[in-house]
Amino acid sequence: MLNRLSQKEHETNKIKAVIYGQDYQIKGKASVDHLRLVALLVDHKMKEIGETNPRLDLNRVAVLAAVNVADEYLKLRQEYEELLRLLEQAQQGETD
Amino acid sequence: MLNRLSQKEHETNKIKAVIYGQDYQIKGKASVDHLRLVALLVDHKMKEIGETNPRLDLNRVAVLAAVNVADEYLKLRQEYEELLRLLEQAQQGETD
């Protein structure tokens, strides 16, 4: 059942995106929609941080955006592992 | 059972961290260990990107690190949602 969770392999895709006013080419083995969402998320975080701290250098805005996303990523990873344990318990219950 | 997943509220903590050679103060309602891990992850990503692309501007290294973490975050979120569906199905099975 857990096999359904494995990431589907995609071909390499490329998109052009504007992040905080700068042009980037983003590529990855994920759908074009996923890559667009990634760019949008970073752009959004940078704008949020830049608006709250208008005197911050561009590179510090970018680092703090990375910190912000990394914070959410690590929290989600903890919840994901917890959920995995619960699912394994539930599946063991089924087979007992 | 899902209540166990809700994030525990912590007091606001602060740490000093060096990310890609620059000093940052990072604060958040998470443990000091979590904040340190966040800083380490961003530092690691920036070094990885900076070493692969030594001519890249500091701010582009930081933006690409944010893009990289956002990519992993969004993929994990998708897997998390899938796992949640599986768990809900397993729990419905228990009560049927």
N, CA and C atoms of all chains as a GROMACS GRO file, in nm:
protein
  576
    1MET      N    1   0.084  -0.121   0.000
    1MET     CA    2   0.000   0.000   0.000
    1MET      C    3   0.087   0.126   0.000
    2LEU      N    4   0.197   0.119   0.080
    2LEU     CA    5   0.284   0.236   0.088
    2LEU      C    6   0.353   0.268  -0.044
    3ASN      N    7   0.359   0.167  -0.133
    3ASN     CA    8   0.420   0.192  -0.264
    3ASN      C    9   0.352   0.306  -0.339
    4ARG      N   10   0.223   0.320  -0.312
    4ARG     CA   11   0.149   0.428  -0.382
    4ARG      C   12   0.207   0.565  -0.350
    5LEU      N   13   0.284   0.573  -0.241
    5LEU     CA   14   0.338   0.702  -0.200
    5LEU      C   15   0.465   0.741  -0.274
    6SER      N   16   0.529   0.644  -0.335
    6SER     CA   17   0.658   0.677  -0.397
    6SER      C   18   0.637   0.780  -0.509
    7GLN      N   19   0.730   0.873  -0.517
    7GLN     CA   20   0.721   0.983  -0.613
    7GLN      C   21   0.726   0.928  -0.756
    8LYS      N   22   0.632   0.969  -0.838
    8LYS     CA   23   0.634   0.927  -0.978
    8LYS      C   24   0.753   0.994  -1.046
    9GLU      N   25   0.824   0.918  -1.129
    9GLU     CA   26   0.937   0.977  -1.201
    9GLU      C   27   0.884   1.059  -1.319
   10HIS      N   28   0.928   1.181  -1.327
   10HIS     CA   29   0.889   1.268  -1.439
   10HIS      C   30   1.011   1.294  -1.524
   11GLU      N   31   0.989   1.338  -1.645
   11GLU     CA   32   1.102   1.386  -1.724
   11GLU      C   33   1.148   1.519  -1.664
   12THR      N   34   1.266   1.568  -1.705
   12THR     CA   35   1.312   1.697  -1.654
   12THR      C   36   1.237   1.810  -1.723
   13ASN      N   37   1.178   1.896  -1.646
   13ASN     CA   38   1.108   2.012  -1.700
   13ASN      C   39   1.181   2.140  -1.662
   14LYS      N   40   1.155   2.245  -1.738
   14LYS     CA   41   1.218   2.375  -1.714
   14LYS      C   42   1.112   2.483  -1.720
   15ILE      N   43   1.122   2.579  -1.633
   15ILE     CA   44   1.034   2.696  -1.646
   15ILE      C   45   1.117   2.824  -1.626
   16LYS      N   46   1.066   2.934  -1.680
   16LYS     CA   47   1.122   3.065  -1.648
   16LYS      C   48   1.032   3.127  -1.544
   17ALA      N   49   1.091   3.184  -1.440
   17ALA     CA   50   1.008   3.244  -1.335
   17ALA      C   51   1.072   3.372  -1.287
   18VAL      N   52   0.989   3.466  -1.245
   18VAL     CA   53   1.040   3.589  -1.184
   18VAL      C   54   1.022   3.574  -1.033
   19ILE      N   55   1.134   3.580  -0.961
   19ILE     CA   56   1.128   3.571  -0.816
   19ILE      C   57   1.184   3.700  -0.759
   20TYR      N   58   1.099   3.774  -0.690
   20TYR     CA   59   1.137   3.901  -0.627
   20TYR      C   60   1.207   3.992  -0.730
   21GLY      N   61   1.147   3.997  -0.849
   21GLY     CA   62   1.196   4.087  -0.953
   21GLY      C   63   1.315   4.038  -1.034
   22GLN      N   64   1.366   3.920  -1.003
   22GLN     CA   65   1.480   3.866  -1.079
   22GLN      C   66   1.436   3.745  -1.160
   23ASP      N   67   1.497   3.730  -1.278
   23ASP     CA   68   1.463   3.615  -1.364
   23ASP      C   69   1.540   3.490  -1.323
   24TYR      N   70   1.471   3.380  -1.318
   24TYR     CA   71   1.533   3.251  -1.288
   24TYR      C   72   1.483   3.146  -1.385
   25GLN      N   73   1.571   3.049  -1.412
   25GLN     CA   74   1.526   2.930  -1.483
   25GLN      C   75   1.527   2.818  -1.380
   26ILE      N   76   1.415   2.755  -1.365
   26ILE     CA   77   1.405   2.649  -1.264
   26ILE      C   78   1.378   2.518  -1.336
   27LYS      N   79   1.460   2.418  -1.303
   27LYS     CA   80   1.435   2.288  -1.366
   27LYS      C   81   1.434   2.178  -1.263
   28GLY      N   82   1.365   2.072  -1.298
   28GLY     CA   83   1.358   1.961  -1.204
   28GLY      C   84   1.274   1.849  -1.261
   29LYS      N   85   1.288   1.732  -1.198
   29LYS     CA   86   1.208   1.616  -1.241
   29LYS      C   87   1.073   1.621  -1.174
   30ALA      N   88   1.000   1.724  -1.208
   30ALA     CA   89   0.866   1.739  -1.151
   30ALA      C   90   0.783   1.808  -1.258
   31SER      N   91   0.653   1.812  -1.237
   31SER     CA   92   0.566   1.874  -1.338
   31SER      C   93   0.593   2.025  -1.344
   32VAL      N   94   0.556   2.081  -1.459
   32VAL     CA   95   0.569   2.226  -1.478
   32VAL      C   96   0.487   2.300  -1.371
   33ASP      N   97   0.370   2.246  -1.340
   33ASP     CA   98   0.285   2.308  -1.237
   33ASP      C   99   0.355   2.310  -1.101
   34HIS      N  100   0.422   2.200  -1.069
   34HIS     CA  101   0.495   2.193  -0.942
   34HIS      C  102   0.606   2.298  -0.940
   35LEU      N  103   0.683   2.308  -1.049
   35LEU     CA  104   0.793   2.404  -1.055
   35LEU      C  105   0.741   2.547  -1.041
   36ARG      N  106   0.626   2.575  -1.105
   36ARG     CA  107   0.565   2.709  -1.094
   36ARG      C  108   0.525   2.739  -0.950
   37LEU      N  109   0.472   2.638  -0.883
   37LEU     CA  110   0.429   2.654  -0.744
   37LEU      C  111   0.549   2.682  -0.654
   38VAL      N  112   0.660   2.612  -0.680
   38VAL     CA  113   0.784   2.633  -0.604
   38VAL      C  114   0.829   2.779  -0.617
   39ALA      N  115   0.833   2.828  -0.742
   39ALA     CA  116   0.876   2.966  -0.767
   39ALA      C  117   0.782   3.066  -0.699
   40LEU      N  118   0.652   3.038  -0.708
   40LEU     CA  119   0.552   3.126  -0.646
   40LEU      C  120   0.568   3.132  -0.495
   41LEU      N  121   0.596   3.015  -0.435
   41LEU     CA  122   0.611   3.009  -0.290
   41LEU      C  123   0.731   3.093  -0.245
   42VAL      N  124   0.844   3.080  -0.316
   42VAL     CA  125   0.964   3.155  -0.277
   42VAL      C  126   0.941   3.305  -0.300
   43ASP      N  127   0.881   3.338  -0.413
   43ASP     CA  128   0.851   3.480  -0.442
   43ASP      C  129   0.762   3.539  -0.333
   44HIS      N  130   0.660   3.463  -0.294
   44HIS     CA  131   0.566   3.508  -0.192
   44HIS      C  132   0.637   3.530  -0.057
   45LYS      N  133   0.721   3.432  -0.019
   45LYS     CA  134   0.794   3.443   0.109
   45LYS      C  135   0.886   3.564   0.107
   46MET      N  136   0.957   3.585  -0.005
   46MET     CA  137   1.050   3.698  -0.013
   46MET      C  138   0.976   3.830  -0.004
   47LYS      N  139   0.862   3.839  -0.072
   47LYS     CA  140   0.784   3.964  -0.068
   47LYS      C  141   0.734   3.990   0.074
   48GLU      N  142   0.689   3.885   0.139
   48GLU     CA  143   0.638   3.896   0.276
   48GLU      C  144   0.750   3.949   0.368
   49ILE      N  145   0.869   3.890   0.358
   49ILE     CA  146   0.982   3.930   0.443
   49ILE      C  147   1.031   4.070   0.405
   50GLY      N  148   1.040   4.097   0.275
   50GLY     CA  149   1.085   4.228   0.228
   50GLY      C  150   0.991   4.340   0.269
   51GLU      N  151   0.860   4.312   0.268
   51GLU     CA  152   0.764   4.415   0.308
   51GLU      C  153   0.770   4.442   0.458
   52THR      N  154   0.794   4.336   0.536
   52THR     CA  155   0.801   4.352   0.682
   52THR      C  156   0.932   4.422   0.723
   53ASN      N  157   1.037   4.400   0.644
   53ASN     CA  158   1.170   4.456   0.678
   53ASN      C  159   1.227   4.528   0.556
   54PRO      N  160   1.173   4.649   0.526
   54PRO     CA  161   1.209   4.714   0.399
   54PRO      C  162   1.357   4.752   0.387
   55ARG      N  163   1.432   4.755   0.499
   55ARG     CA  164   1.573   4.793   0.488
   55ARG      C  165   1.667   4.675   0.470
   56LEU      N  166   1.611   4.556   0.465
   56LEU     CA  167   1.694   4.435   0.457
   56LEU      C  168   1.756   4.420   0.319
   57ASP      N  169   1.886   4.382   0.315
   57ASP     CA  170   1.952   4.352   0.187
   57ASP      C  171   1.881   4.238   0.115
   58LEU      N  172   1.893   4.240  -0.018
   58LEU     CA  173   1.830   4.136  -0.100
   58LEU      C  174   1.875   3.995  -0.057
   59ASN      N  175   2.007   3.980  -0.031
   59ASN     CA  176   2.052   3.844   0.000
   59ASN      C  177   2.003   3.798   0.137
   60ARG      N  178   1.984   3.892   0.231
   60ARG     CA  179   1.930   3.853   0.362
   60ARG      C  180   1.781   3.821   0.350
   61VAL      N  181   1.711   3.892   0.264
   61VAL     CA  182   1.569   3.859   0.239
   61VAL      C  183   1.561   3.715   0.186
   62ALA      N  184   1.650   3.682   0.092
   62ALA     CA  185   1.648   3.548   0.032
   62ALA      C  186   1.685   3.441   0.136
   63VAL      N  187   1.788   3.468   0.217
   63VAL     CA  188   1.827   3.369   0.319
   63VAL      C  189   1.713   3.349   0.418
   64LEU      N  190   1.649   3.460   0.460
   64LEU     CA  191   1.539   3.445   0.556
   64LEU      C  192   1.418   3.373   0.494
   65ALA      N  193   1.398   3.391   0.364
   65ALA     CA  194   1.292   3.315   0.296
   65ALA      C  195   1.327   3.166   0.301
   66ALA      N  196   1.454   3.133   0.276
   66ALA     CA  197   1.497   2.993   0.282
   66ALA      C  198   1.480   2.938   0.424
   67VAL      N  199   1.513   3.020   0.524
   67VAL     CA  200   1.498   2.979   0.665
   67VAL      C  201   1.351   2.950   0.695
   68ASN      N  202   1.267   3.039   0.649
   68ASN     CA  203   1.123   3.027   0.668
   68ASN      C  204   1.067   2.897   0.609
   69VAL      N  205   1.105   2.868   0.485
   69VAL     CA  206   1.056   2.746   0.419
   69VAL      C  207   1.116   2.623   0.486
   70ALA      N  208   1.246   2.631   0.525
   70ALA     CA  209   1.311   2.517   0.591
   70ALA      C  210   1.243   2.486   0.724
   71ASP      N  211   1.201   2.590   0.793
   71ASP     CA  212   1.128   2.573   0.920
   71ASP      C  213   0.999   2.494   0.896
   72GLU      N  214   0.923   2.535   0.796
   72GLU     CA  215   0.797   2.465   0.766
   72GLU      C  216   0.825   2.322   0.718
   73TYR      N  217   0.931   2.307   0.638
   73TYR     CA  218   0.966   2.174   0.586
   73TYR      C  219   0.998   2.078   0.701
   74LEU      N  220   1.081   2.123   0.797
   74LEU     CA  221   1.123   2.034   0.905
   74LEU      C  222   1.006   2.002   1.000
   75LYS      N  223   0.917   2.100   1.021
   75LYS     CA  224   0.799   2.071   1.103
   75LYS      C  225   0.709   1.968   1.035
   76LEU      N  226   0.690   1.987   0.904
   76LEU     CA  227   0.606   1.894   0.828
   76LEU      C  228   0.668   1.754   0.828
   77ARG      N  229   0.801   1.748   0.819
   77ARG     CA  230   0.868   1.618   0.815
   77ARG      C  231   0.843   1.541   0.946
   78GLN      N  232   0.842   1.616   1.056
   78GLN     CA  233   0.815   1.554   1.186
   78GLN      C  234   0.671   1.499   1.189
   79GLU      N  235   0.578   1.579   1.140
   79GLU     CA  236   0.438   1.535   1.138
   79GLU      C  237   0.419   1.417   1.043
   80TYR      N  238   0.493   1.419   0.933
   80TYR     CA  239   0.486   1.311   0.835
   80TYR      C  240   0.532   1.179   0.898
   81GLU      N  241   0.643   1.186   0.974
   81GLU     CA  242   0.695   1.065   1.038
   81GLU      C  243   0.598   1.011   1.143
   82GLU      N  244   0.535   1.103   1.214
   82GLU     CA  245   0.435   1.065   1.315
   82GLU      C  246   0.317   0.995   1.247
   83LEU      N  247   0.274   1.052   1.136
   83LEU     CA  248   0.160   0.997   1.061
   83LEU      C  249   0.194   0.858   1.009
   84LEU      N  250   0.317   0.841   0.964
   84LEU     CA  251   0.363   0.713   0.912
   84LEU      C  252   0.356   0.607   1.022
   85ARG      N  253   0.397   0.646   1.144
   85ARG     CA  254   0.390   0.552   1.257
   85ARG      C  255   0.244   0.512   1.285
   86LEU      N  256   0.154   0.611   1.281
   86LEU     CA  257   0.013   0.582   1.307
   86LEU      C  258  -0.044   0.489   1.201
   87LEU      N  259  -0.004   0.512   1.076
   87LEU     CA  260  -0.055   0.428   0.967
   87LEU      C  261  -0.003   0.286   0.981
   88GLU      N  262   0.123   0.273   1.020
   88GLU     CA  263   0.180   0.139   1.038
   88GLU      C  264   0.109   0.066   1.151
   89GLN      N  265   0.078   0.139   1.258
   89GLN     CA  266   0.002   0.079   1.368
   89GLN      C  267  -0.136   0.034   1.320
   90ALA      N  268  -0.202   0.119   1.242
   90ALA     CA  269  -0.336   0.087   1.193
   90ALA      C  270  -0.330  -0.036   1.102
   91GLN      N  271  -0.226  -0.044   1.020
   91GLN     CA  272  -0.214  -0.158   0.929
   91GLN      C  273  -0.182  -0.286   1.004
   92GLN      N  274  -0.100  -0.275   1.111
   92GLN     CA  275  -0.071  -0.392   1.193
   92GLN      C  276  -0.198  -0.442   1.259
   93GLY      N  277  -0.281  -0.346   1.304
   93GLY     CA  278  -0.409  -0.380   1.365
   93GLY      C  279  -0.495  -0.463   1.270
   94GLU      N  280  -0.492  -0.425   1.140
   94GLU     CA  281  -0.572  -0.497   1.039
   94GLU      C  282  -0.529  -0.642   1.024
   95THR      N  283  -0.396  -0.666   1.033
   95THR     CA  284  -0.345  -0.800   1.004
   95THR      C  285  -0.340  -0.887   1.130
   96ASP      N  286  -0.358  -0.826   1.251
   96ASP     CA  287  -0.352  -0.907   1.374
   96ASP      C  288  -0.471  -1.001   1.384
   97MET      N  289  -0.730   1.053   1.763
   97MET     CA  290  -0.593   1.005   1.740
   97MET      C  291  -0.511   1.110   1.666
   98LEU      N  292  -0.578   1.179   1.570
   98LEU     CA  293  -0.507   1.280   1.492
   98LEU      C  294  -0.466   1.400   1.577
   99ASN      N  295  -0.532   1.416   1.692
   99ASN     CA  296  -0.493   1.528   1.779
   99ASN      C  297  -0.347   1.520   1.821
  100ARG      N  298  -0.296   1.398   1.830
  100ARG     CA  299  -0.156   1.382   1.870
  100ARG      C  300  -0.062   1.452   1.772
  101LEU      N  301  -0.112   1.479   1.652
  101LEU     CA  302  -0.026   1.540   1.549
  101LEU      C  303  -0.013   1.691   1.564
  102SER      N  304  -0.107   1.751   1.636
  102SER     CA  305  -0.104   1.898   1.639
  102SER      C  306   0.025   1.946   1.705
  103GLN      N  307   0.080   2.052   1.647
  103GLN     CA  308   0.209   2.106   1.693
  103GLN      C  309   0.196   2.154   1.838
  104LYS      N  310   0.290   2.113   1.922
  104LYS     CA  311   0.290   2.160   2.061
  104LYS      C  312   0.331   2.308   2.060
  105GLU      N  313   0.263   2.389   2.142
  105GLU     CA  314   0.302   2.530   2.148
  105GLU      C  315   0.427   2.545   2.234
  106HIS      N  316   0.527   2.611   2.180
  106HIS     CA  317   0.649   2.637   2.255
  106HIS      C  318   0.658   2.787   2.282
  107GLU      N  319   0.738   2.822   2.379
  107GLU     CA  320   0.768   2.965   2.397
  107GLU      C  321   0.856   3.009   2.279
  108THR      N  322   0.873   3.140   2.261
  108THR     CA  323   0.958   3.188   2.153
  108THR      C  324   1.105   3.171   2.192
  109ASN      N  325   1.180   3.105   2.108
  109ASN     CA  326   1.323   3.087   2.130
  109ASN      C  327   1.402   3.166   2.025
  110LYS      N  328   1.527   3.194   2.060
  110LYS     CA  329   1.616   3.268   1.970
  110LYS      C  330   1.750   3.198   1.963
  111ILE      N  331   1.810   3.193   1.846
  111ILE     CA  332   1.948   3.143   1.838
  111ILE      C  333   2.028   3.236   1.747
  112LYS      N  334   2.160   3.233   1.767
  112LYS     CA  335   2.249   3.299   1.672
  112LYS      C  336   2.304   3.190   1.583
  113ALA      N  337   2.306   3.214   1.452
  113ALA     CA  338   2.357   3.111   1.361
  113ALA      C  339   2.438   3.176   1.250
  114VAL      N  340   2.535   3.104   1.200
  114VAL     CA  341   2.612   3.151   1.085
  114VAL      C  342   2.561   3.073   0.964
  115ILE      N  343   2.509   3.147   0.866
  115ILE     CA  344   2.460   3.083   0.744
  115ILE      C  345   2.541   3.137   0.628
  116TYR      N  346   2.614   3.050   0.564
  116TYR     CA  347   2.697   3.086   0.448
  116TYR      C  348   2.786   3.206   0.483
  117GLY      N  349   2.846   3.199   0.604
  117GLY     CA  350   2.941   3.302   0.646
  117GLY      C  351   2.881   3.430   0.701
  118GLN      N  352   2.749   3.439   0.704
  118GLN     CA  353   2.685   3.560   0.758
  118GLN      C  354   2.613   3.529   0.889
  119ASP      N  355   2.614   3.626   0.981
  119ASP     CA  356   2.546   3.606   1.110
  119ASP      C  357   2.397   3.635   1.099
  120TYR      N  358   2.321   3.547   1.158
  120TYR     CA  359   2.175   3.565   1.163
  120TYR      C  360   2.125   3.538   1.304
  121GLN      N  361   2.017   3.606   1.340
  121GLN     CA  362   1.946   3.569   1.461
  121GLN      C  363   1.814   3.508   1.414
  122ILE      N  364   1.791   3.386   1.459
  122ILE     CA  365   1.670   3.317   1.415
  122ILE      C  366   1.582   3.294   1.536
  123LYS      N  367   1.455   3.333   1.523
  123LYS     CA  368   1.366   3.309   1.636
  123LYS      C  369   1.235   3.246   1.589
  124GLY      N  370   1.175   3.175   1.680
  124GLY     CA  371   1.050   3.110   1.644
  124GLY      C  372   0.993   3.034   1.761
  125LYS      N  373   0.865   2.997   1.746
  125LYS     CA  374   0.800   2.919   1.853
  125LYS      C  375   0.830   2.772   1.832
  126ALA      N  376   0.957   2.739   1.842
  126ALA     CA  377   1.000   2.601   1.825
  126ALA      C  378   1.120   2.582   1.916
  127SER      N  379   1.161   2.459   1.935
  127SER     CA  380   1.274   2.432   2.024
  127SER      C  381   1.403   2.490   1.964
  128VAL      N  382   1.500   2.515   2.052
  128VAL     CA  383   1.630   2.563   2.009
  128VAL      C  384   1.693   2.462   1.910
  129ASP      N  385   1.675   2.332   1.938
  129ASP     CA  386   1.728   2.229   1.848
  129ASP      C  387   1.668   2.240   1.708
  130HIS      N  388   1.537   2.264   1.704
  130HIS     CA  389   1.471   2.280   1.574
  130HIS      C  390   1.526   2.401   1.499
  131LEU      N  391   1.542   2.514   1.571
  131LEU     CA  392   1.593   2.635   1.505
  131LEU      C  393   1.735   2.612   1.452
  132ARG      N  394   1.817   2.539   1.532
  132ARG     CA  395   1.954   2.510   1.486
  132ARG      C  396   1.952   2.424   1.360
  133LEU      N  397   1.860   2.328   1.357
  133LEU     CA  398   1.849   2.239   1.242
  133LEU      C  399   1.807   2.317   1.116
  134VAL      N  400   1.716   2.413   1.135
  134VAL     CA  401   1.671   2.498   1.024
  134VAL      C  402   1.791   2.574   0.965
  135ALA      N  403   1.871   2.636   1.055
  135ALA     CA  404   1.987   2.713   1.010
  135ALA      C  405   2.088   2.622   0.940
  136LEU      N  406   2.110   2.503   0.997
  136LEU     CA  407   2.203   2.407   0.936
  136LEU      C  408   2.159   2.365   0.797
  137LEU      N  409   2.029   2.341   0.783
  137LEU     CA  410   1.976   2.298   0.654
  137LEU      C  411   1.998   2.405   0.547
  138VAL      N  412   1.969   2.530   0.581
  138VAL     CA  413   1.985   2.639   0.484
  138VAL      C  414   2.134   2.659   0.452
  139ASP      N  415   2.218   2.657   0.554
  139ASP     CA  416   2.363   2.670   0.534
  139ASP      C  417   2.413   2.559   0.440
  140HIS      N  418   2.368   2.437   0.466
  140HIS     CA  419   2.409   2.322   0.385
  140HIS      C  420   2.367   2.339   0.239
  141LYS      N  421   2.241   2.378   0.219
  141LYS     CA  422   2.189   2.395   0.083
  141LYS      C  423   2.268   2.504   0.009
  142MET      N  424   2.295   2.616   0.080
  142MET     CA  425   2.367   2.726   0.015
  142MET      C  426   2.508   2.684  -0.023
  143LYS      N  427   2.575   2.609   0.067
  143LYS     CA  428   2.711   2.563   0.035
  143LYS      C  429   2.709   2.469  -0.084
  144GLU      N  430   2.611   2.381  -0.088
  144GLU     CA  431   2.597   2.285  -0.197
  144GLU      C  432   2.581   2.360  -0.330
  145ILE      N  433   2.492   2.459  -0.331
  145ILE     CA  434   2.465   2.535  -0.454
  145ILE      C  435   2.586   2.623  -0.489
  146GLY      N  436   2.646   2.687  -0.389
  146GLY     CA  437   2.762   2.773  -0.412
  146GLY      C  438   2.882   2.695  -0.465
  147GLU      N  439   2.899   2.572  -0.415
  147GLU     CA  440   3.013   2.491  -0.464
  147GLU      C  441   2.990   2.443  -0.607
  148THR      N  442   2.866   2.413  -0.639
  148THR     CA  443   2.836   2.366  -0.775
  148THR      C  444   2.843   2.482  -0.875
  149ASN      N  445   2.811   2.602  -0.829
  149ASN     CA  446   2.808   2.720  -0.918
  149ASN      C  447   2.890   2.833  -0.856
  150PRO      N  448   3.024   2.822  -0.861
  150PRO     CA  449   3.108   2.918  -0.787
  150PRO      C  450   3.096   3.064  -0.834
  151ARG      N  451   3.040   3.087  -0.953
  151ARG     CA  452   3.029   3.226  -1.001
  151ARG      C  453   2.898   3.293  -0.966
  152LEU      N  454   2.813   3.219  -0.899
  152LEU     CA  455   2.680   3.272  -0.870
  152LEU      C  456   2.685   3.379  -0.760
  153ASP      N  457   2.610   3.488  -0.780
  153ASP     CA  458   2.597   3.593  -0.677
  153ASP      C  459   2.540   3.535  -0.549
  154LEU      N  460   2.578   3.595  -0.437
  154LEU     CA  461   2.528   3.550  -0.307
  154LEU      C  462   2.375   3.546  -0.304
  155ASN      N  463   2.311   3.650  -0.358
  155ASN     CA  464   2.164   3.651  -0.346
  155ASN      C  465   2.098   3.544  -0.432
  156ARG      N  466   2.164   3.510  -0.546
  156ARG     CA  467   2.107   3.403  -0.629
  156ARG      C  468   2.129   3.266  -0.563
  157VAL      N  469   2.243   3.251  -0.493
  157VAL     CA  470   2.266   3.127  -0.418
  157VAL      C  471   2.155   3.111  -0.314
  158ALA      N  472   2.124   3.221  -0.244
  158ALA     CA  473   2.022   3.216  -0.139
  158ALA      C  474   1.884   3.186  -0.198
  159VAL      N  475   1.850   3.252  -0.311
  159VAL     CA  476   1.718   3.228  -0.373
  159VAL      C  477   1.709   3.082  -0.419
  160LEU      N  478   1.817   3.030  -0.479
  160LEU     CA  479   1.813   2.892  -0.525
  160LEU      C  480   1.806   2.793  -0.408
  161ALA      N  481   1.867   2.829  -0.296
  161ALA     CA  482   1.853   2.745  -0.176
  161ALA      C  483   1.706   2.744  -0.132
  162ALA      N  484   1.644   2.860  -0.135
  162ALA     CA  485   1.502   2.869  -0.098
  162ALA      C  486   1.416   2.786  -0.195
  163VAL      N  487   1.449   2.794  -0.324
  163VAL     CA  488   1.377   2.718  -0.427
  163VAL      C  489   1.391   2.568  -0.400
  164ASN      N  490   1.513   2.528  -0.368
  164ASN     CA  491   1.543   2.388  -0.340
  164ASN      C  492   1.462   2.335  -0.220
  165VAL      N  493   1.461   2.412  -0.113
  165VAL     CA  494   1.386   2.368   0.006
  165VAL      C  495   1.236   2.371  -0.022
  166ALA      N  496   1.190   2.473  -0.096
  166ALA     CA  497   1.047   2.483  -0.128
  166ALA      C  498   1.003   2.364  -0.213
  167ASP      N  499   1.090   2.320  -0.302
  167ASP     CA  500   1.062   2.202  -0.386
  167ASP      C  501   1.040   2.080  -0.296
  168GLU      N  502   1.132   2.058  -0.202
  168GLU     CA  503   1.118   1.943  -0.112
  168GLU      C  504   0.996   1.957  -0.022
  169TYR      N  505   0.970   2.079   0.021
  169TYR     CA  506   0.854   2.103   0.108
  169TYR      C  507   0.723   2.067   0.035
  170LEU      N  508   0.710   2.115  -0.088
  170LEU     CA  509   0.584   2.091  -0.161
  170LEU      C  510   0.566   1.944  -0.197
  171LYS      N  511   0.678   1.876  -0.226
  171LYS     CA  512   0.668   1.731  -0.254
  171LYS      C  513   0.626   1.656  -0.128
  172LEU      N  514   0.686   1.694  -0.016
  172LEU     CA  515   0.652   1.628   0.110
  172LEU      C  516   0.507   1.655   0.148
  173ARG      N  517   0.460   1.777   0.120
  173ARG     CA  518   0.322   1.810   0.154
  173ARG      C  519   0.223   1.721   0.078
  174GLN      N  520   0.260   1.693  -0.048
  174GLN     CA  521   0.176   1.607  -0.131
  174GLN      C  522   0.174   1.465  -0.071
  175GLU      N  523   0.291   1.416  -0.033
  175GLU     CA  524   0.298   1.282   0.027
  175GLU      C  525   0.226   1.277   0.160
  176TYR      N  526   0.235   1.387   0.235
  176TYR     CA  527   0.168   1.395   0.365
  176TYR      C  528   0.017   1.384   0.347
  177GLU      N  529  -0.035   1.456   0.247
  177GLU     CA  530  -0.179   1.453   0.223
  177GLU      C  531  -0.226   1.314   0.179
  178GLU      N  532  -0.141   1.248   0.098
  178GLU     CA  533  -0.170   1.112   0.053
  178GLU      C  534  -0.175   1.017   0.174
  179LEU      N  535  -0.077   1.033   0.263
  179LEU     CA  536  -0.067   0.948   0.382
  179LEU      C  537  -0.189   0.970   0.473
  180LEU      N  538  -0.232   1.095   0.483
  180LEU     CA  539  -0.349   1.128   0.564
  180LEU      C  540  -0.473   1.057   0.511
  181ARG      N  541  -0.486   1.054   0.378
  181ARG     CA  542  -0.600   0.985   0.317
  181ARG      C  543  -0.595   0.836   0.350
  182LEU      N  544  -0.474   0.777   0.338
  182LEU     CA  545  -0.459   0.634   0.368
  182LEU      C  546  -0.495   0.604   0.513
  183LEU      N  547  -0.451   0.693   0.603
  183LEU     CA  548  -0.478   0.672   0.745
  183LEU      C  549  -0.628   0.682   0.773
  184GLU      N  550  -0.693   0.778   0.708
  184GLU     CA  551  -0.838   0.794   0.728
  184GLU      C  552  -0.913   0.671   0.678
  185GLN      N  553  -0.866   0.617   0.564
  185GLN     CA  554  -0.927   0.493   0.511
  185GLN      C  555  -0.908   0.379   0.610
  186ALA      N  556  -0.784   0.368   0.665
  186ALA     CA  557  -0.754   0.259   0.759
  186ALA      C  558  -0.839   0.272   0.884
  187GLN      N  559  -0.860   0.397   0.929
  187GLN     CA  560  -0.941   0.417   1.050
  187GLN      C  561  -1.088   0.391   1.024
  188GLN      N  562  -1.136   0.425   0.902
  188GLN     CA  563  -1.275   0.393   0.867
  188GLN      C  564  -1.295   0.243   0.864
  189GLY      N  565  -1.194   0.172   0.811
  189GLY     CA  566  -1.198   0.026   0.807
  189GLY      C  567  -1.215  -0.033   0.946
  190GLU      N  568  -1.147   0.029   1.044
  190GLU     CA  569  -1.155  -0.020   1.183
  190GLU      C  570  -1.295  -0.009   1.240
  191THR      N  571  -1.365   0.102   1.203
  191THR     CA  572  -1.495   0.126   1.265
  191THR      C  573  -1.609   0.062   1.186
  192ASP      N  574  -1.583   0.014   1.063
  192ASP     CA  575  -1.689  -0.049   0.982
  192ASP      C  576  -1.734  -0.182   1.044
   0.00000   0.00000   0.00000
